[in-house]
Amino acid sequence: MTGAEIQKLILNNEELTIIARHLHSNCYGVGVQHANGDYAGPVTLPENDQPLQFDSLDEVASFLSQIGVKHFQVTI
């Protein structure tokens, strides 16, 4: 799911759970889940559908803020 797809769901008032997960060393990934519990997948790059990876939680927070996410959960 790309940032643009997440933005569209937010604008349609879709309730989502955004989960930032520690993958390894200084690497974090972000996943998206619908309110009904269905997993929508990781946040990906639109050009190649590869999951985005972030070097810090600050980068995760910055990205999520840019696409309109106000709250997210971190699992460490």
PQR file with spaces between the fields and no chain letter, atoms N, CA, C, O and H, PARSE charges and radii, in Angstrom:
ATOM       1  N    MET     1       0.851   -1.166    0.000 -0.4000 1.5000
ATOM       2  CA   MET     1       0.000    0.000    0.000 -0.0000 2.0000
ATOM       3  C    MET     1       0.901    1.234    0.000  0.5500 1.7000
ATOM       4  O    MET     1       1.753    1.388    0.875 -0.5500 1.4000
ATOM       5  N    THR     2       0.711    2.094   -0.968 -0.4000 1.5000
ATOM       6  CA   THR     2       1.549    3.290   -1.083 -0.0000 2.0000
ATOM       7  C    THR     2       1.030    4.415   -0.190  0.5500 1.7000
ATOM       8  O    THR     2      -0.099    4.365    0.299 -0.5500 1.4000
ATOM       9  H    THR     2       0.019    1.969   -1.679  0.4000 1.0000
ATOM      10  N    GLY     3       1.864    5.422    0.014 -0.4000 1.5000
ATOM      11  CA   GLY     3       1.455    6.587    0.787 -0.0000 2.0000
ATOM      12  C    GLY     3       0.219    7.250    0.206  0.5500 1.7000
ATOM      13  O    GLY     3      -0.661    7.688    0.948 -0.5500 1.4000
ATOM      14  H    GLY     3       2.780    5.463   -0.383  0.4000 1.0000
ATOM      15  N    ALA     4       0.147    7.327   -1.130 -0.4000 1.5000
ATOM      16  CA   ALA     4      -1.010    7.936   -1.795 -0.0000 2.0000
ATOM      17  C    ALA     4      -2.284    7.132   -1.524  0.5500 1.7000
ATOM      18  O    ALA     4      -3.352    7.711   -1.324 -0.5500 1.4000
ATOM      19  H    ALA     4       0.862    6.971   -1.732  0.4000 1.0000
ATOM      20  N    GLU     5      -2.174    5.807   -1.517 -0.4000 1.5000
ATOM      21  CA   GLU     5      -3.340    4.960   -1.228 -0.0000 2.0000
ATOM      22  C    GLU     5      -3.797    5.152    0.214  0.5500 1.7000
ATOM      23  O    GLU     5      -4.996    5.172    0.491 -0.5500 1.4000
ATOM      24  H    GLU     5      -1.307    5.337   -1.680  0.4000 1.0000
ATOM      25  N    ILE     6      -2.848    5.292    1.127 -0.4000 1.5000
ATOM      26  CA   ILE     6      -3.198    5.538    2.533 -0.0000 2.0000
ATOM      27  C    ILE     6      -3.890    6.890    2.664  0.5500 1.7000
ATOM      28  O    ILE     6      -4.898    7.004    3.361 -0.5500 1.4000
ATOM      29  H    ILE     6      -1.874    5.275    0.902  0.4000 1.0000
ATOM      30  N    GLN     7      -3.354    7.921    1.995 -0.4000 1.5000
ATOM      31  CA   GLN     7      -3.969    9.249    2.025 -0.0000 2.0000
ATOM      32  C    GLN     7      -5.413    9.192    1.544  0.5500 1.7000
ATOM      33  O    GLN     7      -6.289    9.814    2.144 -0.5500 1.4000
ATOM      34  H    GLN     7      -2.536    7.827    1.429  0.4000 1.0000
ATOM      35  N    LYS     8      -5.668    8.453    0.470 -0.4000 1.5000
ATOM      36  CA   LYS     8      -7.016    8.342   -0.078 -0.0000 2.0000
ATOM      37  C    LYS     8      -7.960    7.713    0.957  0.5500 1.7000
ATOM      38  O    LYS     8      -9.087    8.175    1.131 -0.5500 1.4000
ATOM      39  H    LYS     8      -4.955    7.947   -0.017  0.4000 1.0000
ATOM      40  N    LEU     9      -7.499    6.667    1.638 -0.4000 1.5000
ATOM      41  CA   LEU     9      -8.327    6.025    2.662 -0.0000 2.0000
ATOM      42  C    LEU     9      -8.594    6.976    3.824  0.5500 1.7000
ATOM      43  O    LEU     9      -9.703    7.013    4.357 -0.5500 1.4000
ATOM      44  H    LEU     9      -6.583    6.292    1.496  0.4000 1.0000
ATOM      45  N    ILE    10      -7.575    7.746    4.217 -0.4000 1.5000
ATOM      46  CA   ILE    10      -7.746    8.718    5.301 -0.0000 2.0000
ATOM      47  C    ILE    10      -8.782    9.768    4.900  0.5500 1.7000
ATOM      48  O    ILE    10      -9.649   10.122    5.699 -0.5500 1.4000
ATOM      49  H    ILE    10      -6.675    7.716    3.784  0.4000 1.0000
ATOM      50  N    LEU    11      -8.696   10.264    3.674 -0.4000 1.5000
ATOM      51  CA   LEU    11      -9.652   11.268    3.200 -0.0000 2.0000
ATOM      52  C    LEU    11     -11.071   10.716    3.134  0.5500 1.7000
ATOM      53  O    LEU    11     -12.037   11.469    3.252 -0.5500 1.4000
ATOM      54  H    LEU    11      -7.991    9.977    3.025  0.4000 1.0000
ATOM      55  N    ASN    12     -11.202    9.397    2.945 -0.4000 1.5000
ATOM      56  CA   ASN    12     -12.517    8.746    2.932 -0.0000 2.0000
ATOM      57  C    ASN    12     -12.948    8.317    4.329  0.5500 1.7000
ATOM      58  O    ASN    12     -13.900    7.553    4.487 -0.5500 1.4000
ATOM      59  H    ASN    12     -10.417    8.785    2.848  0.4000 1.0000
ATOM      60  N    ASN    13     -12.231    8.820    5.351 -0.4000 1.5000
ATOM      61  CA   ASN    13     -12.528    8.535    6.760 -0.0000 2.0000
ATOM      62  C    ASN    13     -12.454    7.057    7.104  0.5500 1.7000
ATOM      63  O    ASN    13     -13.133    6.598    8.023 -0.5500 1.4000
ATOM      64  H    ASN    13     -11.458    9.440    5.222  0.4000 1.0000
ATOM      65  N    GLU    14     -11.643    6.314    6.383 -0.4000 1.5000
ATOM      66  CA   GLU    14     -11.414    4.899    6.691 -0.0000 2.0000
ATOM      67  C    GLU    14     -10.573    4.820    7.965  0.5500 1.7000
ATOM      68  O    GLU    14      -9.572    5.524    8.099 -0.5500 1.4000
ATOM      69  H    GLU    14     -11.091    6.686    5.637  0.4000 1.0000
ATOM      70  N    GLU    15     -10.976    3.977    8.882 -0.4000 1.5000
ATOM      71  CA   GLU    15     -10.199    3.801   10.112 -0.0000 2.0000
ATOM      72  C    GLU    15      -9.111    2.758    9.863  0.5500 1.7000
ATOM      73  O    GLU    15      -9.399    1.622    9.487 -0.5500 1.4000
ATOM      74  H    GLU    15     -11.790    3.405    8.774  0.4000 1.0000
ATOM      75  N    LEU    16      -7.864    3.158   10.075 -0.4000 1.5000
ATOM      76  CA   LEU    16      -6.713    2.292    9.837 -0.0000 2.0000
ATOM      77  C    LEU    16      -5.868    2.191   11.090  0.5500 1.7000
ATOM      78  O    LEU    16      -5.849    3.102   11.918 -0.5500 1.4000
ATOM      79  H    LEU    16      -7.630    4.081   10.380  0.4000 1.0000
ATOM      80  N    THR    17      -5.174    1.083   11.221 -0.4000 1.5000
ATOM      81  CA   THR    17      -4.148    0.943   12.243 -0.0000 2.0000
ATOM      82  C    THR    17      -2.818    0.929   11.513  0.5500 1.7000
ATOM      83  O    THR    17      -2.590    0.095   10.636 -0.5500 1.4000
ATOM      84  H    THR    17      -5.189    0.343   10.549  0.4000 1.0000
ATOM      85  N    ILE    18      -1.941    1.856   11.878 -0.4000 1.5000
ATOM      86  CA   ILE    18      -0.618    1.955   11.271 -0.0000 2.0000
ATOM      87  C    ILE    18       0.378    1.415   12.287  0.5500 1.7000
ATOM      88  O    ILE    18       0.425    1.882   13.425 -0.5500 1.4000
ATOM      89  H    ILE    18      -2.126    2.533   12.590  0.4000 1.0000
ATOM      90  N    ILE    19       1.165    0.441   11.880 -0.4000 1.5000
ATOM      91  CA   ILE    19       2.095   -0.210   12.804 -0.0000 2.0000
ATOM      92  C    ILE    19       3.516   -0.051   12.285  0.5500 1.7000
ATOM      93  O    ILE    19       3.850   -0.519   11.197 -0.5500 1.4000
ATOM      94  H    ILE    19       1.126    0.062   10.955  0.4000 1.0000
ATOM      95  N    ALA    20       4.353    0.620   13.084 -0.4000 1.5000
ATOM      96  CA   ALA    20       5.781    0.712   12.767 -0.0000 2.0000
ATOM      97  C    ALA    20       6.464   -0.423   13.519  0.5500 1.7000
ATOM      98  O    ALA    20       6.304   -0.557   14.732 -0.5500 1.4000
ATOM      99  H    ALA    20       4.081    1.001   13.968  0.4000 1.0000
ATOM     100  N    ARG    21       7.221   -1.231   12.802 -0.4000 1.5000
ATOM     101  CA   ARG    21       7.829   -2.419   13.402 -0.0000 2.0000
ATOM     102  C    ARG    21       9.343   -2.387   13.227  0.5500 1.7000
ATOM     103  O    ARG    21       9.853   -2.087   12.147 -0.5500 1.4000
ATOM     104  H    ARG    21       7.351   -1.122   11.816  0.4000 1.0000
ATOM     105  N    HIS    22      10.052   -2.703   14.314 -0.4000 1.5000
ATOM     106  CA   HIS    22      11.513   -2.782   14.280 -0.0000 2.0000
ATOM     107  C    HIS    22      11.894   -4.064   13.553  0.5500 1.7000
ATOM     108  O    HIS    22      11.550   -5.155   14.008 -0.5500 1.4000
ATOM     109  H    HIS    22       9.638   -2.946   15.191  0.4000 1.0000
ATOM     110  N    LEU    23      12.601   -3.949   12.427 -0.4000 1.5000
ATOM     111  CA   LEU    23      12.963   -5.117   11.627 -0.0000 2.0000
ATOM     112  C    LEU    23      14.309   -5.692   12.046  0.5500 1.7000
ATOM     113  O    LEU    23      14.420   -6.887   12.321 -0.5500 1.4000
ATOM     114  H    LEU    23      12.880   -3.063   12.058  0.4000 1.0000
ATOM     115  N    HIS    24      15.327   -4.847   12.094 -0.4000 1.5000
ATOM     116  CA   HIS    24      16.669   -5.252   12.527 -0.0000 2.0000
ATOM     117  C    HIS    24      17.525   -4.005   12.695  0.5500 1.7000
ATOM     118  O    HIS    24      17.232   -2.972   12.094 -0.5500 1.4000
ATOM     119  H    HIS    24      15.237   -3.876   11.870  0.4000 1.0000
ATOM     120  N    SER    25      18.562   -4.083   13.491 -0.4000 1.5000
ATOM     121  CA   SER    25      19.457   -2.967   13.836 -0.0000 2.0000
ATOM     122  C    SER    25      18.709   -1.639   13.771  0.5500 1.7000
ATOM     123  O    SER    25      17.799   -1.421   14.571 -0.5500 1.4000
ATOM     124  H    SER    25      18.800   -4.922   13.980  0.4000 1.0000
ATOM     125  N    ASN    26      19.055   -0.757   12.862 -0.4000 1.5000
ATOM     126  CA   ASN    26      18.374    0.539   12.746 -0.0000 2.0000
ATOM     127  C    ASN    26      17.438    0.554   11.549  0.5500 1.7000
ATOM     128  O    ASN    26      17.492    1.470   10.728 -0.5500 1.4000
ATOM     129  H    ASN    26      19.794   -0.934   12.212  0.4000 1.0000
ATOM     130  N    CYS    27      16.588   -0.446   11.444 -0.4000 1.5000
ATOM     131  CA   CYS    27      15.701   -0.557   10.292 -0.0000 2.0000
ATOM     132  C    CYS    27      14.263   -0.801   10.768  0.5500 1.7000
ATOM     133  O    CYS    27      13.999   -1.717   11.547 -0.5500 1.4000
ATOM     134  H    CYS    27      16.544   -1.190   12.111  0.4000 1.0000
ATOM     135  N    TYR    28      13.345    0.038   10.281 -0.4000 1.5000
ATOM     136  CA   TYR    28      11.942   -0.057   10.655 -0.0000 2.0000
ATOM     137  C    TYR    28      11.082   -0.169    9.403  0.5500 1.7000
ATOM     138  O    TYR    28      11.388    0.425    8.370 -0.5500 1.4000
ATOM     139  H    TYR    28      13.560    0.782    9.648  0.4000 1.0000
ATOM     140  N    GLY    29      10.011   -0.931    9.508 -0.4000 1.5000
ATOM     141  CA   GLY    29       9.034   -1.043    8.442 -0.0000 2.0000
ATOM     142  C    GLY    29       7.691   -0.575    8.962  0.5500 1.7000
ATOM     143  O    GLY    29       7.490   -0.483   10.173 -0.5500 1.4000
ATOM     144  H    GLY    29       9.762   -1.413   10.348  0.4000 1.0000
ATOM     145  N    VAL    30       6.772   -0.280    8.064 -0.4000 1.5000
ATOM     146  CA   VAL    30       5.451    0.212    8.444 -0.0000 2.0000
ATOM     147  C    VAL    30       4.400   -0.632    7.739  0.5500 1.7000
ATOM     148  O    VAL    30       4.460   -0.831    6.525 -0.5500 1.4000
ATOM     149  H    VAL    30       6.935   -0.355    7.080  0.4000 1.0000
ATOM     150  N    GLY    31       3.436   -1.126    8.509 -0.4000 1.5000
ATOM     151  CA   GLY    31       2.336   -1.908    7.962 -0.0000 2.0000
ATOM     152  C    GLY    31       1.009   -1.212    8.203  0.5500 1.7000
ATOM     153  O    GLY    31       0.895   -0.347    9.072 -0.5500 1.4000
ATOM     154  H    GLY    31       3.387   -0.964    9.495  0.4000 1.0000
ATOM     155  N    VAL    32       0.007   -1.596    7.425 -0.4000 1.5000
ATOM     156  CA   VAL    32      -1.315   -0.982    7.503 -0.0000 2.0000
ATOM     157  C    VAL    32      -2.360   -2.071    7.698  0.5500 1.7000
ATOM     158  O    VAL    32      -2.342   -3.101    7.024 -0.5500 1.4000
ATOM     159  H    VAL    32       0.099   -2.298    6.719  0.4000 1.0000
ATOM     160  N    GLN    33      -3.275   -1.821    8.636 -0.4000 1.5000
ATOM     161  CA   GLN    33      -4.349   -2.767    8.927 -0.0000 2.0000
ATOM     162  C    GLN    33      -5.665   -1.999    8.940  0.5500 1.7000
ATOM     163  O    GLN    33      -5.738   -0.900    9.489 -0.5500 1.4000
ATOM     164  H    GLN    33      -3.290   -0.984    9.183  0.4000 1.0000
ATOM     165  N    HIS    34      -6.708   -2.575    8.335 -0.4000 1.5000
ATOM     166  CA   HIS    34      -8.036   -1.967    8.346 -0.0000 2.0000
ATOM     167  C    HIS    34      -8.671   -2.158    9.721  0.5500 1.7000
ATOM     168  O    HIS    34      -8.246   -3.016   10.494 -0.5500 1.4000
ATOM     169  H    HIS    34      -6.648   -3.468    7.889  0.4000 1.0000
ATOM     170  N    ALA    35      -9.689   -1.355   10.020 -0.4000 1.5000
ATOM     171  CA   ALA    35     -10.361   -1.404   11.317 -0.0000 2.0000
ATOM     172  C    ALA    35     -10.945   -2.781   11.616  0.5500 1.7000
ATOM     173  O    ALA    35     -11.045   -3.167   12.780 -0.5500 1.4000
ATOM     174  H    ALA    35     -10.035   -0.658    9.392  0.4000 1.0000
ATOM     175  N    ASN    36     -11.332   -3.529   10.580 -0.4000 1.5000
ATOM     176  CA   ASN    36     -11.920   -4.853   10.792 -0.0000 2.0000
ATOM     177  C    ASN    36     -10.862   -5.927   11.051  0.5500 1.7000
ATOM     178  O    ASN    36     -11.195   -7.099   11.227 -0.5500 1.4000
ATOM     179  H    ASN    36     -11.251   -3.215    9.634  0.4000 1.0000
ATOM     180  N    GLY    37      -9.581   -5.525   11.073 -0.4000 1.5000
ATOM     181  CA   GLY    37      -8.500   -6.467   11.354 -0.0000 2.0000
ATOM     182  C    GLY    37      -7.798   -7.014   10.132  0.5500 1.7000
ATOM     183  O    GLY    37      -6.767   -7.674   10.260 -0.5500 1.4000
ATOM     184  H    GLY    37      -9.310   -4.573   10.929  0.4000 1.0000
ATOM     185  N    ASP    38      -8.337   -6.752    8.935 -0.4000 1.5000
ATOM     186  CA   ASP    38      -7.687   -7.231    7.708 -0.0000 2.0000
ATOM     187  C    ASP    38      -6.377   -6.488    7.483  0.5500 1.7000
ATOM     188  O    ASP    38      -6.337   -5.258    7.528 -0.5500 1.4000
ATOM     189  H    ASP    38      -9.175   -6.215    8.831  0.4000 1.0000
ATOM     190  N    TYR    39      -5.314   -7.235    7.244 -0.4000 1.5000
ATOM     191  CA   TYR    39      -4.002   -6.642    6.993 -0.0000 2.0000
ATOM     192  C    TYR    39      -3.930   -6.178    5.545  0.5500 1.7000
ATOM     193  O    TYR    39      -4.143   -6.971    4.628 -0.5500 1.4000
ATOM     194  H    TYR    39      -5.346   -8.234    7.208  0.4000 1.0000
ATOM     195  N    ALA    40      -3.633   -4.900    5.333 -0.4000 1.5000
ATOM     196  CA   ALA    40      -3.555   -4.338    3.982 -0.0000 2.0000
ATOM     197  C    ALA    40      -2.159   -4.471    3.399  0.5500 1.7000
ATOM     198  O    ALA    40      -1.981   -4.359    2.187 -0.5500 1.4000
ATOM     199  H    ALA    40      -3.460   -4.255    6.078  0.4000 1.0000
ATOM     200  N    GLY    41      -1.174   -4.707    4.241 -0.4000 1.5000
ATOM     201  CA   GLY    41       0.185   -4.895    3.755 -0.0000 2.0000
ATOM     202  C    GLY    41       1.132   -3.815    4.224  0.5500 1.7000
ATOM     203  O    GLY    41       0.741   -2.883    4.928 -0.5500 1.4000
ATOM     204  H    GLY    41      -1.319   -4.799    5.226  0.4000 1.0000
ATOM     205  N    PRO    42       2.388   -3.953    3.822 -0.5600 1.5000
ATOM     206  CA   PRO    42       3.381   -2.947    4.198  0.2800 2.0000
ATOM     207  C    PRO    42       3.235   -1.694    3.329  0.5500 1.7000
ATOM     208  O    PRO    42       2.664   -1.741    2.239 -0.5500 1.4000
ATOM     209  N    VAL    43       3.761   -0.581    3.831 -0.4000 1.5000
ATOM     210  CA   VAL    43       3.836    0.630    3.021 -0.0000 2.0000
ATOM     211  C    VAL    43       4.928    0.402    1.984  0.5500 1.7000
ATOM     212  O    VAL    43       6.050    0.028    2.325 -0.5500 1.4000
ATOM     213  H    VAL    43       4.225   -0.544    4.717  0.4000 1.0000
ATOM     214  N    THR    44       4.593    0.629    0.716 -0.4000 1.5000
ATOM     215  CA   THR    44       5.509    0.299   -0.377 -0.0000 2.0000
ATOM     216  C    THR    44       5.803    1.513   -1.253  0.5500 1.7000
ATOM     217  O    THR    44       5.120    2.535   -1.187 -0.5500 1.4000
ATOM     218  H    THR    44       3.682    0.932    0.439  0.4000 1.0000
ATOM     219  N    LEU    45       6.833    1.367   -2.071 -0.4000 1.5000
ATOM     220  CA   LEU    45       7.149    2.359   -3.096 -0.0000 2.0000
ATOM     221  C    LEU    45       6.210    2.150   -4.278  0.5500 1.7000
ATOM     222  O    LEU    45       6.002    1.011   -4.696 -0.5500 1.4000
ATOM     223  H    LEU    45       7.388    0.536   -2.125  0.4000 1.0000
ATOM     224  N    PRO    46       5.638    3.222   -4.827 -0.5600 1.5000
ATOM     225  CA   PRO    46       4.700    3.052   -5.941  0.2800 2.0000
ATOM     226  C    PRO    46       5.349    2.506   -7.209  0.5500 1.7000
ATOM     227  O    PRO    46       4.696    1.808   -7.985 -0.5500 1.4000
ATOM     228  N    GLU    47       6.617    2.813   -7.428 -0.4000 1.5000
ATOM     229  CA   GLU    47       7.241    2.417   -8.691 -0.0000 2.0000
ATOM     230  C    GLU    47       7.636    0.950   -8.766  0.5500 1.7000
ATOM     231  O    GLU    47       7.726    0.395   -9.861 -0.5500 1.4000
ATOM     232  H    GLU    47       7.148    3.380   -6.798  0.4000 1.0000
ATOM     233  N    ASN    48       7.877    0.301   -7.612 -0.4000 1.5000
ATOM     234  CA   ASN    48       8.305   -1.101   -7.694 -0.0000 2.0000
ATOM     235  C    ASN    48       7.677   -2.003   -6.632  0.5500 1.7000
ATOM     236  O    ASN    48       8.051   -3.170   -6.515 -0.5500 1.4000
ATOM     237  H    ASN    48       7.804    0.752   -6.722  0.4000 1.0000
ATOM     238  N    ASP    49       6.737   -1.483   -5.867 -0.4000 1.5000
ATOM     239  CA   ASP    49       6.005   -2.263   -4.867 -0.0000 2.0000
ATOM     240  C    ASP    49       6.912   -2.873   -3.795  0.5500 1.7000
ATOM     241  O    ASP    49       6.528   -3.849   -3.150 -0.5500 1.4000
ATOM     242  H    ASP    49       6.433   -0.535   -5.961  0.4000 1.0000
ATOM     243  N    GLN    50       8.109   -2.313   -3.598 -0.4000 1.5000
ATOM     244  CA   GLN    50       9.017   -2.789   -2.552 -0.0000 2.0000
ATOM     245  C    GLN    50       8.668   -2.102   -1.234  0.5500 1.7000
ATOM     246  O    GLN    50       8.393   -0.902   -1.224 -0.5500 1.4000
ATOM     247  H    GLN    50       8.421   -1.520   -4.122  0.4000 1.0000
ATOM     248  N    PRO    51       8.673   -2.844   -0.116 -0.5600 1.5000
ATOM     249  CA   PRO    51       8.381   -2.236    1.184  0.2800 2.0000
ATOM     250  C    PRO    51       9.381   -1.127    1.522  0.5500 1.7000
ATOM     251  O    PRO    51      10.587   -1.275    1.322 -0.5500 1.4000
ATOM     252  N    LEU    52       8.856   -0.025    2.033 -0.4000 1.5000
ATOM     253  CA   LEU    52       9.713    1.061    2.499 -0.0000 2.0000
ATOM     254  C    LEU    52      10.399    0.651    3.791  0.5500 1.7000
ATOM     255  O    LEU    52       9.801   -0.019    4.633 -0.5500 1.4000
ATOM     256  H    LEU    52       7.877    0.094    2.195  0.4000 1.0000
ATOM     257  N    GLN    53      11.648    1.049    3.946 -0.4000 1.5000
ATOM     258  CA   GLN    53      12.379    0.821    5.186 -0.0000 2.0000
ATOM     259  C    GLN    53      12.932    2.157    5.649  0.5500 1.7000
ATOM     260  O    GLN    53      13.412    2.959    4.848 -0.5500 1.4000
ATOM     261  H    GLN    53      12.134    1.593    3.262  0.4000 1.0000
ATOM     262  N    PHE    54      12.858    2.382    6.950 -0.4000 1.5000
ATOM     263  CA   PHE    54      13.280    3.644    7.544 -0.0000 2.0000
ATOM     264  C    PHE    54      14.425    3.385    8.512  0.5500 1.7000
ATOM     265  O    PHE    54      14.486    2.330    9.143 -0.5500 1.4000
ATOM     266  H    PHE    54      12.468    1.730    7.600  0.4000 1.0000
ATOM     267  N    ASP    55      15.342    4.362    8.627 -0.4000 1.5000
ATOM     268  CA   ASP    55      16.513    4.223    9.491 -0.0000 2.0000
ATOM     269  C    ASP    55      16.237    4.561   10.947  0.5500 1.7000
ATOM     270  O    ASP    55      17.032    4.210   11.819 -0.5500 1.4000
ATOM     271  H    ASP    55      15.292    5.218    8.114  0.4000 1.0000
ATOM     272  N    SER    56      15.132    5.233   11.229 -0.4000 1.5000
ATOM     273  CA   SER    56      14.835    5.626   12.609 -0.0000 2.0000
ATOM     274  C    SER    56      13.330    5.817   12.774  0.5500 1.7000
ATOM     275  O    SER    56      12.593    5.937   11.796 -0.5500 1.4000
ATOM     276  H    SER    56      14.486    5.519   10.521  0.4000 1.0000
ATOM     277  N    LEU    57      12.893    5.843   14.027 -0.4000 1.5000
ATOM     278  CA   LEU    57      11.479    6.122   14.290 -0.0000 2.0000
ATOM     279  C    LEU    57      11.137    7.565   13.938  0.5500 1.7000
ATOM     280  O    LEU    57       9.992    7.864   13.597 -0.5500 1.4000
ATOM     281  H    LEU    57      13.492    5.746   14.822  0.4000 1.0000
ATOM     282  N    ASP    58      12.118    8.464   14.017 -0.4000 1.5000
ATOM     283  CA   ASP    58      11.884    9.845   13.589 -0.0000 2.0000
ATOM     284  C    ASP    58      11.513    9.894   12.112  0.5500 1.7000
ATOM     285  O    ASP    58      10.620   10.645   11.719 -0.5500 1.4000
ATOM     286  H    ASP    58      13.048    8.221   14.293  0.4000 1.0000
ATOM     287  N    GLU    59      12.202    9.089   11.283 -0.4000 1.5000
ATOM     288  CA   GLU    59      11.875    9.031    9.854 -0.0000 2.0000
ATOM     289  C    GLU    59      10.479    8.457    9.636  0.5500 1.7000
ATOM     290  O    GLU    59       9.735    8.926    8.774 -0.5500 1.4000
ATOM     291  H    GLU    59      12.927    8.479   11.602  0.4000 1.0000
ATOM     292  N    VAL    60      10.126    7.440   10.422 -0.4000 1.5000
ATOM     293  CA   VAL    60       8.781    6.851   10.330 -0.0000 2.0000
ATOM     294  C    VAL    60       7.738    7.914   10.664  0.5500 1.7000
ATOM     295  O    VAL    60       6.772    8.097    9.923 -0.5500 1.4000
ATOM     296  H    VAL    60      10.730    7.059   11.122  0.4000 1.0000
ATOM     297  N    ALA    61       7.938    8.618   11.790 -0.4000 1.5000
ATOM     298  CA   ALA    61       6.986    9.642   12.224 -0.0000 2.0000
ATOM     299  C    ALA    61       6.865   10.756   11.190  0.5500 1.7000
ATOM     300  O    ALA    61       5.762   11.231   10.918 -0.5500 1.4000
ATOM     301  H    ALA    61       8.723    8.469   12.391  0.4000 1.0000
ATOM     302  N    SER    62       7.978   11.173   10.617 -0.4000 1.5000
ATOM     303  CA   SER    62       7.965   12.226    9.600 -0.0000 2.0000
ATOM     304  C    SER    62       7.171   11.784    8.372  0.5500 1.7000
ATOM     305  O    SER    62       6.340   12.538    7.866 -0.5500 1.4000
ATOM     306  H    SER    62       8.874   10.787   10.837  0.4000 1.0000
ATOM     307  N    PHE    63       7.422   10.569    7.894 -0.4000 1.5000
ATOM     308  CA   PHE    63       6.702   10.047    6.731 -0.0000 2.0000
ATOM     309  C    PHE    63       5.203    9.972    7.014  0.5500 1.7000
ATOM     310  O    PHE    63       4.392   10.415    6.202 -0.5500 1.4000
ATOM     311  H    PHE    63       8.097    9.956    8.305  0.4000 1.0000
ATOM     312  N    LEU    64       4.840    9.413    8.163 -0.4000 1.5000
ATOM     313  CA   LEU    64       3.423    9.261    8.487 -0.0000 2.0000
ATOM     314  C    LEU    64       2.737   10.615    8.624  0.5500 1.7000
ATOM     315  O    LEU    64       1.590   10.772    8.207 -0.5500 1.4000
ATOM     316  H    LEU    64       5.500    9.053    8.823  0.4000 1.0000
ATOM     317  N    SER    65       3.429   11.592    9.203 -0.4000 1.5000
ATOM     318  CA   SER    65       2.866   12.942    9.318 -0.0000 2.0000
ATOM     319  C    SER    65       2.626   13.549    7.941  0.5500 1.7000
ATOM     320  O    SER    65       1.615   14.215    7.721 -0.5500 1.4000
ATOM     321  H    SER    65       4.361   11.464    9.542  0.4000 1.0000
ATOM     322  N    GLN    66       3.552   13.319    7.018 -0.4000 1.5000
ATOM     323  CA   GLN    66       3.429   13.865    5.665 -0.0000 2.0000
ATOM     324  C    GLN    66       2.213   13.314    4.925  0.5500 1.7000
ATOM     325  O    GLN    66       1.617   14.013    4.106 -0.5500 1.4000
ATOM     326  H    GLN    66       4.373   12.777    7.197  0.4000 1.0000
ATOM     327  N    ILE    67       1.843   12.066    5.209 -0.4000 1.5000
ATOM     328  CA   ILE    67       0.695   11.489    4.495 -0.0000 2.0000
ATOM     329  C    ILE    67      -0.610   11.628    5.278  0.5500 1.7000
ATOM     330  O    ILE    67      -1.648   11.133    4.839 -0.5500 1.4000
ATOM     331  H    ILE    67       2.327   11.498    5.875  0.4000 1.0000
ATOM     332  N    GLY    68      -0.569   12.300    6.439 -0.4000 1.5000
ATOM     333  CA   GLY    68      -1.791   12.606    7.169 -0.0000 2.0000
ATOM     334  C    GLY    68      -2.124   11.693    8.328  0.5500 1.7000
ATOM     335  O    GLY    68      -3.214   11.797    8.891 -0.5500 1.4000
ATOM     336  H    GLY    68       0.274   12.703    6.796  0.4000 1.0000
ATOM     337  N    VAL    69      -1.217   10.799    8.705 -0.4000 1.5000
ATOM     338  CA   VAL    69      -1.454    9.912    9.847 -0.0000 2.0000
ATOM     339  C    VAL    69      -1.128   10.680   11.123  0.5500 1.7000
ATOM     340  O    VAL    69      -0.051   11.263   11.245 -0.5500 1.4000
ATOM     341  H    VAL    69      -0.332   10.715    8.248  0.4000 1.0000
ATOM     342  N    LYS    70      -2.066   10.678   12.078 -0.4000 1.5000
ATOM     343  CA   LYS    70      -1.855   11.434   13.310 -0.0000 2.0000
ATOM     344  C    LYS    70      -1.376   10.567   14.466  0.5500 1.7000
ATOM     345  O    LYS    70      -0.691   11.064   15.360 -0.5500 1.4000
ATOM     346  H    LYS    70      -2.941   10.204   11.980  0.4000 1.0000
ATOM     347  N    HIS    71      -1.719    9.282   14.470 -0.4000 1.5000
ATOM     348  CA   HIS    71      -1.336    8.379   15.555 -0.0000 2.0000
ATOM     349  C    HIS    71      -0.861    7.066   14.954  0.5500 1.7000
ATOM     350  O    HIS    71      -1.428    6.585   13.973 -0.5500 1.4000
ATOM     351  H    HIS    71      -2.275    8.878   13.743  0.4000 1.0000
ATOM     352  N    PHE    72       0.181    6.485   15.541 -0.4000 1.5000
ATOM     353  CA   PHE    72       0.615    5.163   15.112 -0.0000 2.0000
ATOM     354  C    PHE    72       1.212    4.417   16.288  0.5500 1.7000
ATOM     355  O    PHE    72       1.583    5.018   17.296 -0.5500 1.4000
ATOM     356  H    PHE    72       0.642    6.875   16.338  0.4000 1.0000
ATOM     357  N    GLN    73       1.301    3.112   16.153 -0.4000 1.5000
ATOM     358  CA   GLN    73       1.759    2.228   17.213 -0.0000 2.0000
ATOM     359  C    GLN    73       3.130    1.678   16.842  0.5500 1.7000
ATOM     360  O    GLN    73       3.372    1.322   15.689 -0.5500 1.4000
ATOM     361  H    GLN    73       1.000    2.624   15.333  0.4000 1.0000
ATOM     362  N    VAL    74       4.021    1.609   17.820 -0.4000 1.5000
ATOM     363  CA   VAL    74       5.360    1.064   17.590 -0.0000 2.0000
ATOM     364  C    VAL    74       5.500   -0.247   18.347  0.5500 1.7000
ATOM     365  O    VAL    74       5.185   -0.316   19.535 -0.5500 1.4000
ATOM     366  H    VAL    74       3.825    1.898   18.757  0.4000 1.0000
ATOM     367  N    THR    75       5.974   -1.295   17.663 -0.4000 1.5000
ATOM     368  CA   THR    75       6.246   -2.581   18.292 -0.0000 2.0000
ATOM     369  C    THR    75       7.745   -2.800   18.273  0.5500 1.7000
ATOM     370  O    THR    75       8.359   -2.836   17.206 -0.5500 1.4000
ATOM     371  H    THR    75       6.230   -1.239   16.698  0.4000 1.0000
ATOM     372  N    ILE    76       8.338   -2.948   19.452 -0.4000 1.5000
ATOM     373  CA   ILE    76       9.797   -3.161   19.540 -0.0000 2.0000
ATOM     374  C    ILE    76      10.061   -4.521   20.158  0.5500 1.7000
ATOM     375  O    ILE    76      11.218   -4.907   20.327 -0.5500 1.4000
ATOM     376  H    ILE    76       7.840   -2.918   20.319  0.4000 1.0000
